[in-house]
Amino acid sequence: MIHFPARHILLIDDEAFTAQLVRAALSRSQFELSYVNSAQDALPLLLDNPPDLVLLDVLMPGLSSIDFCTLLRNTPETQQIPVVFLSGADAPELNDIMHKTKVRGYIQKPIQMEAFQWQVEAFMLQGALQPMAKVL
Protein backbone atom coordinates (compact mmCIF):
# COMPACT_ATOMS: atom_id res chain seq x y z
CA MET A 1 0.00 0.00 0.00
CA ILE A 2 1.26 3.48 -0.88
CA HIS A 3 1.66 5.87 2.05
CA PHE A 4 1.48 9.63 1.71
CA PRO A 5 2.18 12.32 4.27
CA ALA A 6 -1.06 13.54 5.87
CA ARG A 7 -3.28 14.76 3.04
CA HIS A 8 -6.52 16.66 3.40
CA ILE A 9 -9.69 15.28 1.80
CA LEU A 10 -12.95 17.21 1.65
CA LEU A 11 -16.03 15.00 1.39
CA ILE A 12 -19.20 16.65 0.07
CA ASP A 13 -22.22 14.38 0.36
CA ASP A 14 -25.78 14.99 1.53
CA GLU A 15 -25.95 11.54 3.14
CA ALA A 16 -24.40 11.42 6.62
CA PHE A 17 -24.18 7.64 6.35
CA THR A 18 -21.74 7.99 3.44
CA ALA A 19 -19.58 10.27 5.58
CA GLN A 20 -19.54 7.63 8.34
CA LEU A 21 -18.48 4.96 5.85
CA VAL A 22 -15.75 7.15 4.36
CA ARG A 23 -14.44 8.06 7.82
CA ALA A 24 -14.37 4.37 8.81
CA ALA A 25 -12.72 3.33 5.53
CA LEU A 26 -9.99 5.93 5.99
CA SER A 27 -9.59 5.52 9.75
CA ARG A 28 -6.23 3.78 9.47
CA SER A 29 -4.90 6.04 6.74
CA GLN A 30 -2.90 9.22 6.88
CA PHE A 31 -5.75 11.22 5.38
CA GLU A 32 -7.32 14.09 7.25
CA LEU A 33 -11.05 14.17 6.43
CA SER A 34 -13.37 17.17 6.47
CA TYR A 35 -17.07 16.72 5.74
CA VAL A 36 -19.90 19.01 4.66
CA ASN A 37 -23.38 17.99 3.57
CA SER A 38 -23.82 20.57 0.81
CA ALA A 39 -21.71 21.95 -2.01
CA GLN A 40 -22.68 25.46 -0.91
CA ASP A 41 -21.14 24.86 2.54
CA ALA A 42 -17.93 23.61 0.91
CA LEU A 43 -17.14 26.84 -0.94
CA PRO A 44 -15.64 28.79 2.00
CA LEU A 45 -13.65 25.73 3.12
CA LEU A 46 -11.97 25.51 -0.27
CA LEU A 47 -10.42 28.92 0.23
CA ASP A 48 -9.73 28.68 3.98
CA ASN A 49 -8.21 25.19 3.98
CA PRO A 50 -7.79 23.89 0.41
CA PRO A 51 -7.97 20.11 0.28
CA ASP A 52 -5.65 17.85 -1.66
CA LEU A 53 -8.71 16.04 -3.01
CA VAL A 54 -12.49 16.60 -3.08
CA LEU A 55 -14.82 13.59 -2.97
CA LEU A 56 -18.13 14.85 -4.34
CA ASP A 57 -21.49 13.11 -4.50
CA VAL A 58 -22.84 13.46 -8.04
CA LEU A 59 -26.47 14.00 -7.03
CA MET A 60 -26.54 16.93 -4.63
CA PRO A 61 -29.53 19.07 -3.64
CA GLY A 62 -29.11 22.83 -3.92
CA LEU A 63 -25.88 23.70 -5.70
CA SER A 64 -25.43 20.81 -8.16
CA SER A 65 -22.17 18.93 -8.60
CA ILE A 66 -21.86 20.37 -12.12
CA ASP A 67 -22.34 23.95 -10.90
CA PHE A 68 -19.96 23.33 -7.99
CA CYS A 69 -17.24 22.05 -10.34
CA THR A 70 -17.80 24.99 -12.69
CA LEU A 71 -17.28 27.40 -9.79
CA LEU A 72 -14.22 25.46 -8.67
CA ARG A 73 -12.65 25.50 -12.14
CA ASN A 74 -13.41 29.21 -12.70
CA THR A 75 -11.79 30.34 -9.44
CA PRO A 76 -8.00 30.73 -9.70
CA GLU A 77 -7.41 29.66 -6.09
CA THR A 78 -9.31 26.39 -6.53
CA GLN A 79 -9.05 25.44 -10.20
CA GLN A 80 -6.26 22.90 -9.61
CA ILE A 81 -7.98 21.03 -6.75
CA PRO A 82 -8.73 17.51 -8.01
CA VAL A 83 -12.30 16.23 -7.72
CA VAL A 84 -13.46 12.61 -7.68
CA PHE A 85 -17.15 11.80 -7.93
CA LEU A 86 -18.94 9.38 -5.63
CA SER A 87 -21.85 7.87 -7.52
CA GLY A 88 -24.25 5.00 -7.69
CA ALA A 89 -24.49 5.50 -11.47
CA ASP A 90 -22.51 3.43 -13.94
CA ALA A 91 -19.50 4.88 -15.76
CA PRO A 92 -21.24 5.34 -19.15
CA GLU A 93 -23.83 7.59 -17.49
CA LEU A 94 -21.06 9.66 -15.88
CA ASN A 95 -18.75 10.09 -18.86
CA ASP A 96 -20.38 13.27 -20.18
CA ILE A 97 -20.63 14.83 -16.72
CA MET A 98 -17.02 13.92 -15.89
CA HIS A 99 -15.82 15.46 -19.14
CA LYS A 100 -17.79 18.69 -18.61
CA THR A 101 -16.67 19.07 -15.00
CA LYS A 102 -13.04 17.94 -15.49
CA VAL A 103 -13.12 15.51 -12.58
CA ARG A 104 -10.35 12.92 -12.19
CA GLY A 105 -12.74 9.98 -12.04
CA TYR A 106 -15.31 8.35 -9.83
CA ILE A 107 -15.71 5.84 -7.04
CA GLN A 108 -18.77 3.63 -7.21
CA LYS A 109 -21.36 3.70 -4.43
CA PRO A 110 -22.00 1.81 -2.28
CA ILE A 111 -18.45 2.19 -1.03
CA GLN A 112 -16.50 -1.05 -0.81
CA MET A 113 -14.76 -0.67 2.55
CA GLU A 114 -11.80 -2.92 1.75
CA ALA A 115 -11.02 -1.12 -1.53
CA PHE A 116 -11.89 2.49 -0.71
CA GLN A 117 -8.58 3.57 0.83
CA TRP A 118 -6.70 2.04 -2.09
CA GLN A 119 -8.97 3.88 -4.57
CA VAL A 120 -8.38 7.22 -2.82
CA GLU A 121 -4.63 6.61 -2.73
CA ALA A 122 -4.68 5.80 -6.46
CA PHE A 123 -6.37 9.13 -7.23
CA MET A 124 -3.82 10.92 -5.03
CA LEU A 125 -0.98 9.18 -6.87
CA GLN A 126 -2.58 9.99 -10.22
CA GLY A 127 -2.61 13.65 -9.23
CA ALA A 128 1.03 13.56 -8.14
CA LEU A 129 2.15 11.93 -11.39
CA GLN A 130 -0.11 13.75 -13.82
CA PRO A 131 -1.14 17.19 -12.58
CA MET A 132 -4.32 18.41 -14.19
CA ALA A 133 -3.76 20.86 -17.03
CA LYS A 134 -4.50 24.47 -16.20
CA VAL A 135 -8.11 25.31 -17.05
CA LEU A 136 -8.31 28.49 -19.08
C-alpha positions in Angstrom: 0.0 0.0 0.0 1.3 3.5 -0.9 1.7 5.9 2.0 1.5 9.6 1.7 2.2 12.3 4.3 -1.1 13.5 5.9 -3.3 14.8 3.0 -6.5 16.7 3.4 -9.7 15.3 1.8 -13.0 17.2 1.7 -16.0 15.0 1.4 -19.2 16.7 0.1 -22.2 14.4 0.4 -25.8 15.0 1.5 -26.0 11.5 3.1 -24.4 11.4 6.6 -24.2 7.6 6.3 -21.7 8.0 3.4 -19.6 10.3 5.6 -19.5 7.6 8.3 -18.5 5.0 5.8 -15.7 7.1 4.4 -14.4 8.1 7.8 -14.4 4.4 8.8 -12.7 3.3 5.5 -10.0 5.9 6.0 -9.6 5.5 9.8 -6.2 3.8 9.5 -4.9 6.0 6.7 -2.9 9.2 6.9 -5.8 11.2 5.4 -7.3 14.1 7.3 -11.1 14.2 6.4 -13.4 17.2 6.5 -17.1 16.7 5.7 -19.9 19.0 4.7 -23.4 18.0 3.6 -23.8 20.6 0.8 -21.7 22.0 -2.0 -22.7 25.5 -0.9 -21.1 24.9 2.5 -17.9 23.6 0.9 -17.1 26.8 -0.9 -15.6 28.8 2.0 -13.7 25.7 3.1 -12.0 25.5 -0.3 -10.4 28.9 0.2 -9.7 28.7 4.0 -8.2 25.2 4.0 -7.8 23.9 0.4 -8.0 20.1 0.3 -5.6 17.9 -1.7 -8.7 16.0 -3.0 -12.5 16.6 -3.1 -14.8 13.6 -3.0 -18.1 14.8 -4.3 -21.5 13.1 -4.5 -22.8 13.5 -8.0 -26.5 14.0 -7.0 -26.5 16.9 -4.6 -29.5 19.1 -3.6 -29.1 22.8 -3.9 -25.9 23.7 -5.7 -25.4 20.8 -8.2 -22.2 18.9 -8.6 -21.9 20.4 -12.1 -22.3 24.0 -10.9 -20.0 23.3 -8.0 -17.2 22.0 -10.3 -17.8 25.0 -12.7 -17.3 27.4 -9.8 -14.2 25.5 -8.7 -12.7 25.5 -12.1 -13.4 29.2 -12.7 -11.8 30.3 -9.4 -8.0 30.7 -9.7 -7.4 29.7 -6.1 -9.3 26.4 -6.5 -9.0 25.4 -10.2 -6.3 22.9 -9.6 -8.0 21.0 -6.8 -8.7 17.5 -8.0 -12.3 16.2 -7.7 -13.5 12.6 -7.7 -17.2 11.8 -7.9 -18.9 9.4 -5.6 -21.8 7.9 -7.5 -24.3 5.0 -7.7 -24.5 5.5 -11.5 -22.5 3.4 -13.9 -19.5 4.9 -15.8 -21.2 5.3 -19.2 -23.8 7.6 -17.5 -21.1 9.7 -15.9 -18.7 10.1 -18.9 -20.4 13.3 -20.2 -20.6 14.8 -16.7 -17.0 13.9 -15.9 -15.8 15.5 -19.1 -17.8 18.7 -18.6 -16.7 19.1 -15.0 -13.0 17.9 -15.5 -13.1 15.5 -12.6 -10.3 12.9 -12.2 -12.7 10.0 -12.0 -15.3 8.4 -9.8 -15.7 5.8 -7.0 -18.8 3.6 -7.2 -21.4 3.7 -4.4 -22.0 1.8 -2.3 -18.5 2.2 -1.0 -16.5 -1.0 -0.8 -14.8 -0.7 2.6 -11.8 -2.9 1.8 -11.0 -1.1 -1.5 -11.9 2.5 -0.7 -8.6 3.6 0.8 -6.7 2.0 -2.1 -9.0 3.9 -4.6 -8.4 7.2 -2.8 -4.6 6.6 -2.7 -4.7 5.8 -6.5 -6.4 9.1 -7.2 -3.8 10.9 -5.0 -1.0 9.2 -6.9 -2.6 10.0 -10.2 -2.6 13.6 -9.2 1.0 13.6 -8.1 2.2 11.9 -11.4 -0.1 13.7 -13.8 -1.1 17.2 -12.6 -4.3 18.4 -14.2 -3.8 20.9 -17.0 -4.5 24.5 -16.2 -8.1 25.3 -17.0 -8.3 28.5 -19.1 
